[in-house]
Amino acid sequence: MSRAATNALKTVAGLAIALTAASIYLIFFVAPAEEQMGIVQKIFYFHVPSAFAMYIGFGCAALGSVMYLVRRSDGWDALAVAGAEVGMLFCLIVLTTGPLWARKAWGHFWTWDPRLTTTLLGALIFAAYLALRSSGDAGEAERRFAAGLAVLALPNLFLIHYSVQRWRGTHPTVITKGGGGLAPQMVPPFICSVVAFTLLAIWLLALRVRMERQHQRASALTMDALRLGLGEDDPCD
């Protein structure tokens, strides 16, 4: 990675940390408590930004997988792996905070709401992707099959986003054509949190891509050494 890229990554990391700290302050000390749900409503400020970050991660995984299938490039494969891991991290946050919020709002930890169900489906698909990629040193066949799974998950990302409008589930809509369903005092903490989580996702993605590329290069060097017989035991020993 070039010095400019390293400096840019450090800048993104610094902004992500600073905005996360600012978000926590705004959420707990500035944003008013919702009348009916009380402090439990503040889960929303972590739940929705995590969903945005999940879209970024899974979207990069799908994009990287499509391009890998087309070009067979290790760089695109690294993006796919990184996106799947980062997307899964934030997806788990979504699937954890969502039921906690739902218990207070609907009286149940889980309902088979269209958005909840499609989010769970996405988690299962990418869990299968990661399981396949982590089963030893994935070869070309495993990479292609995993990439196919990520591509199949792409339509589900659109279903997650549009499921509420399409099937009229119980999941609330935060951003609407009319301008949104938030009180004015809740908007600054929400925007700050969304930006913070977005930068955090970008930072983690860049770090994970860098690690995966290093792993790919190390694996390639190992294979070259084995072909040259450098990894074989000396018969004189």
CYANA upper distance limits for C-alpha pairs under 8 A (distance plus 0.5 A):
  1 MET  CA      5 ALA  CA      6.72
  1 MET  CA      6 THR  CA      7.02
  1 MET  CA    210 ARG  CA      8.30
  2 SER  CA      6 THR  CA      6.71
  3 ARG  CA      7 ASN  CA      6.61
  4 ALA  CA      8 ALA  CA      6.61
  5 ALA  CA      9 LEU  CA      6.61
  6 THR  CA     10 LYS  CA      6.74
  7 ASN  CA     11 THR  CA      6.70
  8 ALA  CA     12 VAL  CA      6.76
  9 LEU  CA     13 ALA  CA      6.65
  9 LEU  CA    203 TRP  CA      7.05
  9 LEU  CA    206 ALA  CA      8.03
 10 LYS  CA     14 GLY  CA      6.61
 11 THR  CA     15 LEU  CA      6.66
 12 VAL  CA     16 ALA  CA      6.51
 12 VAL  CA    199 LEU  CA      6.78
 12 VAL  CA    200 LEU  CA      8.27
 12 VAL  CA    202 ILE  CA      8.37
 12 VAL  CA    203 TRP  CA      6.79
 13 ALA  CA     17 ILE  CA      6.70
 13 ALA  CA    199 LEU  CA      7.87
 13 ALA  CA    200 LEU  CA      7.43
 13 ALA  CA    203 TRP  CA      6.47
 14 GLY  CA     18 ALA  CA      6.59
 15 LEU  CA     19 LEU  CA      6.42
 15 LEU  CA    196 ALA  CA      8.04
 15 LEU  CA    199 LEU  CA      7.87
 16 ALA  CA     20 THR  CA      6.48
 16 ALA  CA    195 VAL  CA      8.45
 16 ALA  CA    196 ALA  CA      5.50
 16 ALA  CA    197 PHE  CA      7.66
 16 ALA  CA    199 LEU  CA      5.76
 16 ALA  CA    200 LEU  CA      5.81
 17 ILE  CA     21 ALA  CA      6.77
 17 ILE  CA    196 ALA  CA      7.96
 17 ILE  CA    200 LEU  CA      8.29
 18 ALA  CA     22 ALA  CA      6.72
 19 LEU  CA     23 SER  CA      6.38
 19 LEU  CA    192 CYS  CA      7.01
 19 LEU  CA    193 SER  CA      7.69
 19 LEU  CA    195 VAL  CA      8.02
 19 LEU  CA    196 ALA  CA      5.61
 20 THR  CA     24 ILE  CA      6.78
 20 THR  CA    192 CYS  CA      8.34
 20 THR  CA    193 SER  CA      7.09
 20 THR  CA    196 ALA  CA      5.83
 20 THR  CA    197 PHE  CA      7.95
 21 ALA  CA     25 TYR  CA      6.94
 22 ALA  CA     26 LEU  CA      6.67
 22 ALA  CA    192 CYS  CA      7.99
 23 SER  CA     27 ILE  CA      6.39
 23 SER  CA    189 PRO  CA      6.26
 23 SER  CA    190 PHE  CA      8.37
 23 SER  CA    192 CYS  CA      6.18
 23 SER  CA    193 SER  CA      5.74
 23 SER  CA    196 ALA  CA      8.12
 24 ILE  CA     28 PHE  CA      6.66
 25 TYR  CA     29 PHE  CA      6.05
 25 TYR  CA     30 VAL  CA      7.57
 26 LEU  CA     30 VAL  CA      5.21
 26 LEU  CA     31 ALA  CA      6.44
 26 LEU  CA    188 PRO  CA      8.34
 26 LEU  CA    189 PRO  CA      5.80
 27 ILE  CA     31 ALA  CA      5.70
 27 ILE  CA     42 LYS  CA      7.35
 27 ILE  CA     45 TYR  CA      7.72
 27 ILE  CA    189 PRO  CA      6.17
 28 PHE  CA     42 LYS  CA      8.28
 31 ALA  CA    185 GLN  CA      6.48
 31 ALA  CA    186 MET  CA      5.95
 31 ALA  CA    189 PRO  CA      7.25
 32 PRO  CA    185 GLN  CA      7.53
 32 PRO  CA    186 MET  CA      7.65
 33 ALA  CA     37 MET  CA      8.34
 33 ALA  CA     38 GLY  CA      5.69
 33 ALA  CA     39 ILE  CA      6.17
 33 ALA  CA     41 GLN  CA      7.69
 33 ALA  CA     42 LYS  CA      7.98
 34 GLU  CA     38 GLY  CA      5.48
 34 GLU  CA     39 ILE  CA      7.59
 34 GLU  CA     41 GLN  CA      6.80
 37 MET  CA     41 GLN  CA      6.00
 37 MET  CA    104 LYS  CA      7.19
 37 MET  CA    105 ALA  CA      7.46
 39 ILE  CA     43 ILE  CA      8.46
 40 VAL  CA    101 TRP  CA      7.04
 40 VAL  CA    104 LYS  CA      7.79
 41 GLN  CA    101 TRP  CA      7.36
 42 LYS  CA     46 PHE  CA      8.09
 43 ILE  CA     47 HIS  CA      6.55
 43 ILE  CA     97 THR  CA      7.00
 43 ILE  CA    100 LEU  CA      8.47
 43 ILE  CA    101 TRP  CA      7.04
 44 PHE  CA     48 VAL  CA      6.47
 44 PHE  CA     97 THR  CA      8.49
 44 PHE  CA    101 TRP  CA      7.97
 45 TYR  CA     49 PRO  CA      7.20
 45 TYR  CA    189 PRO  CA      7.95
 45 TYR  CA    190 PHE  CA      6.25
 45 TYR  CA    193 SER  CA      7.05
 46 PHE  CA     50 SER  CA      6.55
 46 PHE  CA     97 THR  CA      8.20
 46 PHE  CA    193 SER  CA      7.71
 47 HIS  CA     51 ALA  CA      6.91
 47 HIS  CA     93 ILE  CA      7.55
 47 HIS  CA     94 VAL  CA      5.89
 47 HIS  CA     97 THR  CA      6.30
 47 HIS  CA     98 GLY  CA      7.08
 48 VAL  CA     52 PHE  CA      7.03
 48 VAL  CA     94 VAL  CA      8.07
 48 VAL  CA    194 VAL  CA      8.12
 49 PRO  CA     53 ALA  CA      6.78
 49 PRO  CA    193 SER  CA      6.81
 49 PRO  CA    194 VAL  CA      5.04
 49 PRO  CA    195 VAL  CA      8.42
 49 PRO  CA    197 PHE  CA      6.37
 49 PRO  CA    198 THR  CA      7.92
 50 SER  CA     54 MET  CA      6.51
 50 SER  CA     90 PHE  CA      5.77
 50 SER  CA     91 CYS  CA      7.59
 50 SER  CA     93 ILE  CA      7.07
 50 SER  CA     94 VAL  CA      6.53
 50 SER  CA    194 VAL  CA      8.37
 50 SER  CA    197 PHE  CA      7.03
 51 ALA  CA     55 TYR  CA      6.80
 51 ALA  CA     90 PHE  CA      7.28
 51 ALA  CA     91 CYS  CA      7.23
 51 ALA  CA     94 VAL  CA      6.61
 52 PHE  CA     56 ILE  CA      7.03
 52 PHE  CA    194 VAL  CA      7.82
 52 PHE  CA    197 PHE  CA      8.37
 52 PHE  CA    198 THR  CA      7.55
 53 ALA  CA     57 GLY  CA      6.82
 53 ALA  CA     87 GLY  CA      7.38
 53 ALA  CA     90 PHE  CA      6.83
 53 ALA  CA    197 PHE  CA      6.68
 53 ALA  CA    198 THR  CA      5.94
 53 ALA  CA    201 ALA  CA      6.20
 54 MET  CA     58 PHE  CA      6.55
 54 MET  CA     86 VAL  CA      7.80
 54 MET  CA     87 GLY  CA      4.88
 54 MET  CA     88 MET  CA      7.45
 54 MET  CA     89 LEU  CA      8.19
 54 MET  CA     90 PHE  CA      5.61
 54 MET  CA     91 CYS  CA      6.02
 55 TYR  CA     59 GLY  CA      6.10
 55 TYR  CA     87 GLY  CA      7.35
 55 TYR  CA    157 LEU  CA      7.62
 56 ILE  CA     60 CYS  CA      6.60
 56 ILE  CA     83 GLY  CA      8.03
 56 ILE  CA     87 GLY  CA      7.42
 56 ILE  CA    198 THR  CA      8.40
 56 ILE  CA    201 ALA  CA      7.85
 57 GLY  CA     61 ALA  CA      6.76
 57 GLY  CA     82 ALA  CA      8.11
 57 GLY  CA     83 GLY  CA      4.66
 57 GLY  CA     84 ALA  CA      6.51
 57 GLY  CA     85 GLU  CA      7.96
 57 GLY  CA     86 VAL  CA      5.84
 57 GLY  CA     87 GLY  CA      4.41
 57 GLY  CA     88 MET  CA      8.14
 57 GLY  CA    201 ALA  CA      7.68
 57 GLY  CA    205 LEU  CA      7.96
 58 PHE  CA     62 ALA  CA      6.69
 58 PHE  CA     83 GLY  CA      6.03
 58 PHE  CA     84 ALA  CA      6.03
 58 PHE  CA     86 VAL  CA      8.28
 58 PHE  CA     87 GLY  CA      5.47
 58 PHE  CA     88 MET  CA      8.17
 58 PHE  CA    154 LEU  CA      8.43
 58 PHE  CA    157 LEU  CA      8.42
 59 GLY  CA     63 LEU  CA      6.62
 59 GLY  CA     83 GLY  CA      7.71
 59 GLY  CA    154 LEU  CA      7.68
 59 GLY  CA    157 LEU  CA      8.33
 60 CYS  CA     64 GLY  CA      6.33
 60 CYS  CA     79 LEU  CA      7.06
 60 CYS  CA     80 ALA  CA      6.61
 60 CYS  CA     83 GLY  CA      5.55
 60 CYS  CA     84 ALA  CA      8.17
 61 ALA  CA     65 SER  CA      6.53
 61 ALA  CA     79 LEU  CA      6.88
 61 ALA  CA     80 ALA  CA      4.27
 61 ALA  CA     81 VAL  CA      6.87
 61 ALA  CA     82 ALA  CA      7.57
 61 ALA  CA     83 GLY  CA      4.88
 61 ALA  CA     84 ALA  CA      5.67
 61 ALA  CA    150 ALA  CA      6.95
 62 ALA  CA     66 VAL  CA      6.69
 62 ALA  CA     80 ALA  CA      7.05
 62 ALA  CA    147 ALA  CA      8.09
 62 ALA  CA    150 ALA  CA      5.57
 62 ALA  CA    151 VAL  CA      5.66
 62 ALA  CA    153 ALA  CA      7.82
 62 ALA  CA    154 LEU  CA      6.54
 63 LEU  CA     67 MET  CA      6.76
 63 LEU  CA     80 ALA  CA      7.59
 63 LEU  CA    151 VAL  CA      8.33
 64 GLY  CA     68 TYR  CA      6.45
 64 GLY  CA     76 TRP  CA      5.15
 64 GLY  CA     77 ASP  CA      6.35
 64 GLY  CA     78 ALA  CA      8.11
 64 GLY  CA     79 LEU  CA      5.87
 64 GLY  CA     80 ALA  CA      4.92
 65 SER  CA     69 LEU  CA      6.68
 65 SER  CA     76 TRP  CA      7.37
 65 SER  CA     77 ASP  CA      6.84
 65 SER  CA     80 ALA  CA      5.99
 65 SER  CA    147 ALA  CA      5.11
 65 SER  CA    148 GLY  CA      7.68
 65 SER  CA    150 ALA  CA      6.90
 65 SER  CA    151 VAL  CA      6.98
 66 VAL  CA     70 VAL  CA      6.88
 66 VAL  CA    147 ALA  CA      7.55
 66 VAL  CA    148 GLY  CA      8.50
 66 VAL  CA    151 VAL  CA      6.93
 67 MET  CA     71 ARG  CA      6.35
 67 MET  CA     72 ARG  CA      7.93
 67 MET  CA     73 SER  CA      8.13
 67 MET  CA     76 TRP  CA      6.67
 68 TYR  CA     72 ARG  CA      5.08
 68 TYR  CA     73 SER  CA      5.91
 68 TYR  CA     74 ASP  CA      7.85
 68 TYR  CA     76 TRP  CA      5.85
 68 TYR  CA     77 ASP  CA      6.15
 68 TYR  CA    147 ALA  CA      8.04
 69 LEU  CA    144 ARG  CA      7.17
 69 LEU  CA    147 ALA  CA      7.60
 72 ARG  CA     76 TRP  CA      8.37
 72 ARG  CA     77 ASP  CA      8.37
 73 SER  CA     77 ASP  CA      6.92
 74 ASP  CA     78 ALA  CA      6.58
 74 ASP  CA    213 ARG  CA      8.09
 74 ASP  CA    216 GLN  CA      8.03
 75 GLY  CA     79 LEU  CA      6.94
 75 GLY  CA    213 ARG  CA      7.45
 76 TRP  CA     80 ALA  CA      6.77
 77 ASP  CA     81 VAL  CA      6.81
 77 ASP  CA    143 ARG  CA      8.46
 78 ALA  CA     82 ALA  CA      6.60
 78 ALA  CA    209 VAL  CA      5.92
 78 ALA  CA    212 GLU  CA      6.04
 78 ALA  CA    213 ARG  CA      6.72
 79 LEU  CA     83 GLY  CA      6.40
 79 LEU  CA    205 LEU  CA      8.25
 79 LEU  CA    209 VAL  CA      6.15
 80 ALA  CA     84 ALA  CA      6.63
 80 ALA  CA    147 ALA  CA      8.26
 81 VAL  CA     85 GLU  CA      6.82
 81 VAL  CA    130 LEU  CA      8.27
 81 VAL  CA    209 VAL  CA      8.27
 81 VAL  CA    212 GLU  CA      8.32
 82 ALA  CA     86 VAL  CA      6.62
 82 ALA  CA    205 LEU  CA      6.19
 82 ALA  CA    208 ARG  CA      5.75
 82 ALA  CA    209 VAL  CA      6.02
 82 ALA  CA    212 GLU  CA      8.04
 83 GLY  CA     87 GLY  CA      6.20
 83 GLY  CA    205 LEU  CA      6.82
 84 ALA  CA     88 MET  CA      6.46
 84 ALA  CA    126 PHE  CA      6.87
 84 ALA  CA    129 TYR  CA      8.27
 84 ALA  CA    130 LEU  CA      7.70
 85 GLU  CA     89 LEU  CA      6.77
 85 GLU  CA    130 LEU  CA      7.90
 86 VAL  CA     90 PHE  CA      7.04
 86 VAL  CA    201 ALA  CA      7.32
 86 VAL  CA    204 LEU  CA      7.31
 86 VAL  CA    205 LEU  CA      6.94
 87 GLY  CA     91 CYS  CA      6.44
 88 MET  CA     92 LEU  CA      6.58
 88 MET  CA    123 ALA  CA      7.06
 88 MET  CA    126 PHE  CA      7.53
 88 MET  CA    127 ALA  CA      8.09
 89 LEU  CA     93 ILE  CA      7.15
 90 PHE  CA     94 VAL  CA      6.75
 91 CYS  CA     95 LEU  CA      6.65
 91 CYS  CA    119 THR  CA      8.15
 91 CYS  CA    123 ALA  CA      7.17
 92 LEU  CA     96 THR  CA      6.52
 92 LEU  CA    123 ALA  CA      8.33
 93 ILE  CA     97 THR  CA      6.48
 94 VAL  CA     98 GLY  CA      6.19
 95 LEU  CA     99 PRO  CA      7.26
 95 LEU  CA    116 LEU  CA      8.37
 95 LEU  CA    119 THR  CA      8.30
 95 LEU  CA    120 LEU  CA      7.96
 96 THR  CA    100 LEU  CA      7.28
 97 THR  CA    101 TRP  CA      6.73
 98 GLY  CA    102 ALA  CA      6.55
 99 PRO  CA    103 ARG  CA      6.47
 99 PRO  CA    108 HIS  CA      8.07
 99 PRO  CA    109 PHE  CA      4.91
 99 PRO  CA    110 TRP  CA      6.18
100 LEU  CA    104 LYS  CA      7.55
100 LEU  CA    109 PHE  CA      6.77
101 TRP  CA    105 ALA  CA      6.76
101 TRP  CA    109 PHE  CA      8.35
102 ALA  CA    106 TRP  CA      5.82
102 ALA  CA    107 GLY  CA      7.21
102 ALA  CA    108 HIS  CA      6.59
102 ALA  CA    109 PHE  CA      6.02
102 ALA  CA    110 TRP  CA      7.45
103 ARG  CA    107 GLY  CA      5.11
103 ARG  CA    108 HIS  CA      4.97
103 ARG  CA    109 PHE  CA      5.04
103 ARG  CA    110 TRP  CA      8.12
104 LYS  CA    108 HIS  CA      8.06
111 THR  CA    116 LEU  CA      8.10
112 TRP  CA    116 LEU  CA      6.98
112 TRP  CA    117 THR  CA      6.27
113 ASP  CA    117 THR  CA      6.48
113 ASP  CA    169 GLY  CA      6.03
113 ASP  CA    170 THR  CA      6.80
113 ASP  CA    171 HIS  CA      7.28
114 PRO  CA    118 THR  CA      6.56
114 PRO  CA    160 ILE  CA      8.15
114 PRO  CA    163 SER  CA      6.23
114 PRO  CA    164 VAL  CA      7.20
114 PRO  CA    167 TRP  CA      7.44
114 PRO  CA    169 GLY  CA      6.42
115 ARG  CA    119 THR  CA      6.54
115 ARG  CA    159 LEU  CA      8.22
115 ARG  CA    160 ILE  CA      5.72
115 ARG  CA    161 HIS  CA      7.87
115 ARG  CA    163 SER  CA      6.11
115 ARG  CA    164 VAL  CA      6.89
115 ARG  CA    169 GLY  CA      7.99
115 ARG  CA    171 HIS  CA      7.44
116 LEU  CA    120 LEU  CA      6.70
116 LEU  CA    160 ILE  CA      8.42
117 THR  CA    121 LEU  CA      6.71
118 THR  CA    122 GLY  CA      6.72
118 THR  CA    156 ASN  CA      7.17
118 THR  CA    159 LEU  CA      7.22
118 THR  CA    160 ILE  CA      5.92
119 THR  CA    123 ALA  CA      6.80
119 THR  CA    160 ILE  CA      6.52
120 LEU  CA    124 LEU  CA      6.77
121 LEU  CA    125 ILE  CA      6.78
121 LEU  CA    156 ASN  CA      8.36
122 GLY  CA    126 PHE  CA      6.77
122 GLY  CA    153 ALA  CA      6.91
122 GLY  CA    156 ASN  CA      7.06
122 GLY  CA    157 LEU  CA      7.90
123 ALA  CA    127 ALA  CA      6.41
124 LEU  CA    128 ALA  CA      6.75
125 ILE  CA    129 TYR  CA      6.85
125 ILE  CA    149 LEU  CA      7.32
125 ILE  CA    150 ALA  CA      7.97
125 ILE  CA    153 ALA  CA      7.14
126 PHE  CA    130 LEU  CA      6.59
126 PHE  CA    149 LEU  CA      8.10
126 PHE  CA    150 ALA  CA      7.36
126 PHE  CA    153 ALA  CA      8.29
127 ALA  CA    131 ALA  CA      6.54
128 ALA  CA    132 LEU  CA      6.61
129 TYR  CA    133 ARG  CA      6.77
129 TYR  CA    146 ALA  CA      5.69
129 TYR  CA    147 ALA  CA      8.29
129 TYR  CA    149 LEU  CA      6.91
129 TYR  CA    150 ALA  CA      7.49
130 LEU  CA    134 SER  CA      6.47
131 ALA  CA    135 SER  CA      6.81
132 LEU  CA    138 ALA  CA      8.27
132 LEU  CA    142 GLU  CA      7.30
132 LEU  CA    146 ALA  CA      7.03
133 ARG  CA    137 ASP  CA      8.21
133 ARG  CA    138 ALA  CA      6.25
133 ARG  CA    142 GLU  CA      7.42
133 ARG  CA    143 ARG  CA      7.53
133 ARG  CA    146 ALA  CA      7.46
134 SER  CA    138 ALA  CA      7.71
138 ALA  CA    142 GLU  CA      6.01
138 ALA  CA    143 ARG  CA      6.79
139 GLY  CA    143 ARG  CA      6.67
140 GLU  CA    144 ARG  CA      6.70
141 ALA  CA    145 PHE  CA      6.67
142 GLU  CA    146 ALA  CA      6.52
143 ARG  CA    147 ALA  CA      6.52
144 ARG  CA    148 GLY  CA      6.69
145 PHE  CA    149 LEU  CA      7.01
146 ALA  CA    150 ALA  CA      6.96
147 ALA  CA    151 VAL  CA      6.76
148 GLY  CA    152 LEU  CA      6.71
149 LEU  CA    153 ALA  CA      6.82
150 ALA  CA    154 LEU  CA      7.16
152 LEU  CA    156 ASN  CA      8.28
153 ALA  CA    157 LEU  CA      7.28
154 LEU  CA    158 PHE  CA      7.71
155 PRO  CA    159 LEU  CA      6.96
156 ASN  CA    160 ILE  CA      6.63
157 LEU  CA    161 HIS  CA      7.01
158 PHE  CA    162 TYR  CA      6.57
158 PHE  CA    163 SER  CA      8.50
159 LEU  CA    163 SER  CA      5.69
162 TYR  CA    166 ARG  CA      6.55
163 SER  CA    167 TRP  CA      6.23
163 SER  CA    168 ARG  CA      7.86
163 SER  CA    169 GLY  CA      8.04
164 VAL  CA    168 ARG  CA      5.43
164 VAL  CA    169 GLY  CA      5.75
164 VAL  CA    170 THR  CA      8.17
164 VAL  CA    171 HIS  CA      7.09
164 VAL  CA    172 PRO  CA      8.42
164 VAL  CA    173 THR  CA      7.99
165 GLN  CA    169 GLY  CA      8.34
173 THR  CA    180 GLY  CA      8.26
173 THR  CA    181 GLY  CA      7.68
174 VAL  CA    180 GLY  CA      6.01
174 VAL  CA    181 GLY  CA      5.82
174 VAL  CA    182 LEU  CA      7.44
175 ILE  CA    179 GLY  CA      6.88
175 ILE  CA    180 GLY  CA      4.68
175 ILE  CA    181 GLY  CA      7.02
176 THR  CA    180 GLY  CA      5.26
176 THR  CA    181 GLY  CA      7.81
182 LEU  CA    186 MET  CA      6.62
182 LEU  CA    187 VAL  CA      6.95
183 ALA  CA    187 VAL  CA      7.29
184 PRO  CA    188 PRO  CA      8.47
186 MET  CA    190 PHE  CA      6.76
187 VAL  CA    191 ILE  CA      6.60
188 PRO  CA    192 CYS  CA      6.54
189 PRO  CA    193 SER  CA      6.53
190 PHE  CA    194 VAL  CA      6.68
191 ILE  CA    195 VAL  CA      6.72
192 CYS  CA    196 ALA  CA      6.61
193 SER  CA    197 PHE  CA      6.60
194 VAL  CA    198 THR  CA      6.55
195 VAL  CA    199 LEU  CA      6.66
196 ALA  CA    200 LEU  CA      6.59
197 PHE  CA    201 ALA  CA      6.57
198 THR  CA    202 ILE  CA      6.80
199 LEU  CA    203 TRP  CA      6.57
200 LEU  CA    204 LEU  CA      6.66
201 ALA  CA    205 LEU  CA      6.51
202 ILE  CA    206 ALA  CA      6.66
203 TRP  CA    207 LEU  CA      6.75
204 LEU  CA    208 ARG  CA      6.51
205 LEU  CA    209 VAL  CA      6.55
206 ALA  CA    210 ARG  CA      6.69
207 LEU  CA    211 MET  CA      6.80
208 ARG  CA    212 GLU  CA      6.59
209 VAL  CA    213 ARG  CA      6.61
210 ARG  CA    214 GLN  CA      6.84
211 MET  CA    215 HIS  CA      6.74
212 GLU  CA    216 GLN  CA      6.64
213 ARG  CA    217 ARG  CA      6.73
214 GLN  CA    218 ALA  CA      6.65
215 HIS  CA    219 SER  CA      6.61
216 GLN  CA    220 ALA  CA      6.66
217 ARG  CA    221 LEU  CA      6.70
218 ALA  CA    222 THR  CA      6.68
219 SER  CA    223 MET  CA      6.71
220 ALA  CA    224 ASP  CA      6.69
221 LEU  CA    225 ALA  CA      6.62
222 THR  CA    226 LEU  CA      6.74
223 MET  CA    227 ARG  CA      6.73
224 ASP  CA    228 LEU  CA      6.83
225 ALA  CA    229 GLY  CA      6.69
225 ALA  CA    230 LEU  CA      5.57
225 ALA  CA    231 GLY  CA      6.55
226 LEU  CA    230 LEU  CA      6.23
226 LEU  CA    231 GLY  CA      5.65
226 LEU  CA    232 GLU  CA      7.66
233 ASP  CA    237 ASP  CA      8.15
